[in-house]
Structure formats: structure tokens, C-alpha cells
Amino acid sequence: MSKSTSLAESQVTQSSHDVVDVQLVEPADLPAFVQISLPAQPSIVDPTRFGDTAAALVRMFSTAHVELARIKSRRHR
């Protein structure tokens, strides 16, 4: 049975369907991997808001990276 841990999540636009989710998945019989779930449909972003949208995604991936490092460091103690 797989264990999944949320590393970070971000809403890309105002739509609740535009969510990017990053999870650490640890199957019992395979090596662990990071799964990135993207919206099912393309996200539409106003060009004037693109900078804010890109910054939010960068922050989300940075948060996921830090959380993954935290999990790994706890396991190596």
C-alpha cells in the first residue's frame, strides 16, 4: 500500500479547478517518487497577472522542496 504526503499545493487561478499539487508517494514495493498533479484543463491567465501566477508557482515548488528536505532529514537522524 502506498503512503502519500502532501509537500505543497497552489491554486493557479481564481478557479478552484486550477490547482497544482505536489506529493511524496512511497509505494511499499517501489522507490519513493514525487508526483506533480496539474489541472485537467489548461489554465487561462490574464497576461497582466502572469508574473503573480508564475511567482506563486515558484513559491509552491520551493515550499515542496523544503518540505521534502525536512522529511528526508528527519529520517536520517
C-alpha positions in Angstrom: 0.0 0.0 0.0 1.3 3.5 -0.9 1.8 6.3 1.5 1.3 9.8 0.2 2.4 13.0 1.8 1.4 16.4 0.5 4.5 18.6 0.0 2.7 21.7 -1.3 -0.4 22.8 -3.2 -1.2 26.0 -5.1 -4.3 27.4 -6.8 -3.1 28.7 -10.2 -6.0 31.0 -11.0 -9.3 32.1 -9.3 -10.9 28.8 -10.4 -10.9 26.1 -7.7 -10.2 23.6 -10.5 -6.8 25.1 -11.3 -4.8 23.5 -8.5 -1.2 22.2 -8.7 -0.4 19.6 -6.1 3.0 18.1 -5.2 3.1 14.9 -3.2 5.7 12.5 -2.0 4.5 9.0 -2.9 6.1 6.0 -1.1 4.9 2.7 -2.5 5.6 -0.4 -0.4 7.3 -2.2 -3.2 8.9 0.6 -5.3 11.3 3.5 -4.6 9.6 6.8 -3.4 8.8 9.4 -6.0 7.4 13.0 -6.2 4.1 13.3 -8.1 3.1 16.6 -9.5 -0.7 16.8 -10.3 -1.7 19.5 -12.8 -5.2 20.8 -13.7 -7.0 18.6 -16.1 -7.7 21.5 -18.4 -5.3 24.3 -19.5 -5.2 27.2 -17.1 -6.1 30.6 -18.5 -4.2 33.6 -17.0 -4.6 37.2 -17.9 -1.2 38.5 -19.2 -1.2 41.3 -16.6 -1.4 38.6 -13.8 1.1 36.2 -15.3 4.0 37.5 -13.1 2.0 36.9 -10.0 0.9 33.4 -11.2 4.5 32.4 -12.0 5.7 33.7 -8.6 3.0 31.7 -6.8 4.1 28.5 -8.6 7.8 29.2 -7.9 6.9 29.7 -4.2 4.9 26.4 -4.2 7.7 24.4 -5.7 10.1 26.0 -3.3 7.9 25.0 -0.4 7.6 21.5 -1.7 11.4 21.3 -2.0 11.9 22.5 1.6 9.3 20.1 2.9 10.9 17.2 1.1 14.3 18.1 2.6 12.7 18.3 6.0 11.2 14.8 5.7 14.5 13.4 4.4 16.5 15.0 7.3 14.1 13.6 9.9 14.5 10.1 8.5 18.3 10.3 8.6 18.5 11.1 12.4 
